Amino acid sequence: MRDIVCNCQMVDRDTIDKAIHEKYATTIEEIRRYTGANTGCGKCMSYINTILDSEVPKVAAKKPASTSKFKLW
Protein backbone atom coordinates (compact mmCIF):
# COMPACT_ATOMS: atom_id res chain seq x y z
CA MET A 1 0.00 0.00 0.00
CA ARG A 2 1.35 3.40 -0.99
CA ASP A 3 1.56 6.19 1.57
CA ILE A 4 -0.19 9.02 -0.32
CA VAL A 5 1.10 12.43 0.76
CA CYS A 6 -0.83 14.61 -1.69
CA ASN A 7 -4.34 13.38 -2.46
CA CYS A 8 -5.01 16.04 -5.12
CA GLN A 9 -2.06 14.99 -7.29
CA MET A 10 -1.77 11.39 -5.97
CA VAL A 11 1.88 11.86 -4.95
CA ASP A 12 3.18 9.20 -2.58
CA ARG A 13 5.89 9.29 0.08
CA ASP A 14 8.36 7.41 -2.12
CA THR A 15 8.11 10.13 -4.78
CA ILE A 16 8.74 12.84 -2.17
CA ASP A 17 11.72 10.91 -0.77
CA LYS A 18 13.20 10.47 -4.25
CA ALA A 19 12.92 14.21 -4.91
CA ILE A 20 14.76 14.91 -1.66
CA HIS A 21 17.45 12.23 -1.95
CA GLU A 22 18.03 12.21 -5.72
CA LYS A 23 17.26 15.77 -6.79
CA TYR A 24 18.23 17.38 -3.46
CA ALA A 25 14.87 19.13 -3.13
CA THR A 26 15.05 20.93 0.21
CA THR A 27 12.09 23.32 0.07
CA ILE A 28 8.36 23.04 -0.46
CA GLU A 29 8.80 24.95 -3.73
CA GLU A 30 11.28 22.36 -5.02
CA ILE A 31 8.98 19.52 -3.95
CA ARG A 32 6.19 21.19 -5.93
CA ARG A 33 8.41 21.58 -8.99
CA TYR A 34 9.75 18.01 -8.98
CA THR A 35 6.62 16.12 -7.89
CA GLY A 36 3.54 18.30 -8.38
CA ALA A 37 2.61 17.75 -4.75
CA ASN A 38 1.05 20.68 -2.89
CA THR A 39 -0.19 22.33 -6.07
CA GLY A 40 -3.87 21.66 -5.37
CA CYS A 41 -5.72 22.33 -2.14
CA GLY A 42 -2.62 22.72 0.06
CA LYS A 43 -3.74 20.35 2.84
CA CYS A 44 -0.55 18.28 2.47
CA MET A 45 1.85 21.16 3.19
CA SER A 46 2.36 20.30 6.87
CA TYR A 47 2.98 16.62 6.02
CA ILE A 48 5.52 17.58 3.33
CA ASN A 49 7.26 19.97 5.74
CA THR A 50 7.46 17.17 8.32
CA ILE A 51 9.06 14.92 5.70
CA LEU A 52 11.50 17.68 4.72
CA ASP A 53 12.40 18.26 8.39
CA SER A 54 13.28 14.60 8.83
CA GLU A 55 14.91 13.84 5.46
CA VAL A 56 16.86 16.98 4.52
CA PRO A 57 19.40 16.61 7.35
CA LYS A 58 20.11 13.08 6.13
CA VAL A 59 21.13 14.28 2.67
CA ALA A 60 22.69 17.62 3.58
CA ALA A 61 26.05 16.10 4.45
CA LYS A 62 26.28 14.04 1.28
CA LYS A 63 25.02 16.71 -1.16
CA PRO A 64 27.54 17.17 -3.98
CA ALA A 65 29.00 20.64 -4.34
CA SER A 66 27.96 20.77 -8.00
CA THR A 67 24.27 20.97 -7.02
CA SER A 68 24.76 24.21 -5.12
CA LYS A 69 22.05 26.74 -5.82
CA PHE A 70 24.49 29.61 -5.77
CA LYS A 71 27.48 30.05 -7.99
CA LEU A 72 30.46 32.11 -7.04
CA TRP A 73 32.01 33.75 -10.08
C-alpha positions as CSV (number, residue, x, y, z in Angstrom):
1,M,0.0,0.0,0.0
2,R,1.3,3.4,-1.0
3,D,1.6,6.2,1.6
4,I,-0.2,9.0,-0.3
5,V,1.1,12.4,0.8
6,C,-0.8,14.6,-1.7
7,N,-4.3,13.4,-2.5
8,C,-5.0,16.0,-5.1
9,Q,-2.1,15.0,-7.3
10,M,-1.8,11.4,-6.0
11,V,1.9,11.9,-4.9
12,D,3.2,9.2,-2.6
13,R,5.9,9.3,0.1
14,D,8.4,7.4,-2.1
15,T,8.1,10.1,-4.8
16,I,8.7,12.8,-2.2
17,D,11.7,10.9,-0.8
18,K,13.2,10.5,-4.2
19,A,12.9,14.2,-4.9
20,I,14.8,14.9,-1.7
21,H,17.5,12.2,-2.0
22,E,18.0,12.2,-5.7
23,K,17.3,15.8,-6.8
24,Y,18.2,17.4,-3.5
25,A,14.9,19.1,-3.1
26,T,15.1,20.9,0.2
27,T,12.1,23.3,0.1
28,I,8.4,23.0,-0.5
29,E,8.8,24.9,-3.7
30,E,11.3,22.4,-5.0
31,I,9.0,19.5,-4.0
32,R,6.2,21.2,-5.9
33,R,8.4,21.6,-9.0
34,Y,9.7,18.0,-9.0
35,T,6.6,16.1,-7.9
36,G,3.5,18.3,-8.4
37,A,2.6,17.7,-4.7
38,N,1.1,20.7,-2.9
39,T,-0.2,22.3,-6.1
40,G,-3.9,21.7,-5.4
41,C,-5.7,22.3,-2.1
42,G,-2.6,22.7,0.1
43,K,-3.7,20.4,2.8
44,C,-0.6,18.3,2.5
45,M,1.8,21.2,3.2
46,S,2.4,20.3,6.9
47,Y,3.0,16.6,6.0
48,I,5.5,17.6,3.3
49,N,7.3,20.0,5.7
50,T,7.5,17.2,8.3
51,I,9.1,14.9,5.7
52,L,11.5,17.7,4.7
53,D,12.4,18.3,8.4
54,S,13.3,14.6,8.8
55,E,14.9,13.8,5.5
56,V,16.9,17.0,4.5
57,P,19.4,16.6,7.4
58,K,20.1,13.1,6.1
59,V,21.1,14.3,2.7
60,A,22.7,17.6,3.6
61,A,26.0,16.1,4.5
62,K,26.3,14.0,1.3
63,K,25.0,16.7,-1.2
64,P,27.5,17.2,-4.0
65,A,29.0,20.6,-4.3
66,S,28.0,20.8,-8.0
67,T,24.3,21.0,-7.0
68,S,24.8,24.2,-5.1
69,K,22.0,26.7,-5.8
70,F,24.5,29.6,-5.8
71,K,27.5,30.0,-8.0
72,L,30.5,32.1,-7.0
73,W,32.0,33.7,-10.1
